[in-house]
Amino acid sequence: MNLLLNLPLMQAAGGAAAMSTPIVTFALVIAIFYFLIIRPQNKKQKETKAMIESVEKGDKVTTIGGIRGTVDSVKDDIVSVRVYNDVKIDFKKSALSEVVKDKKNQKVAEISEETDKKSKKKDKE
């Protein structure tokens, strides 16, 4: 009989250790969510932002609506895309989903940068 009266007291004494188990489990779930969901999403956002900021004239782009074309001009947040011969459509930079750099355009840009550096050196002399 004495054992039955002491049973609730014995259960209460072991409750403190059992209380920490759900906290550890919850912390583990939060850590898993961070490494599997939040961290990769932040990385993807940084890559997308860098891609959008690097858009230049001559790059081939695809919009989120599926329209494909070549960048005709870039002004602040607006990109003018040439879809067909005389057809140009203006989009916000955030509406771009894919950018393919024009290798010919990159070579021309590199050559012009080298020429600018050489001319600046000559101007200083």
NORUR-V344527 format. One line per field, one symbol per residue. ss: DSSP state (~ for helix, > for strand, _ for the rest). burial: + if it has 24 or more other C-alpha atoms within 12 Angstrom, else -. A space follows every 10 residues. Layout:
ss: ???
burial: ???
This chain:
ss: _~~~~~~~~~ ~~~_~~~~~~ ~~~~~~~~~~ ~~~~~~~~~~ ~~~~~~~~~~ ~~~______> >>>____>>> >>>>>__>>> >>>>__>>>> >>~~~>>>>> __~~~~~~~~ ~~~~~~~~~~ ~~~~_
burial: ---------- ---------- ---------- ---------- ---------- -+-+++++++ +++----+++ ++++----++ ++------++ +-++++++++ ---------- ---------- -----
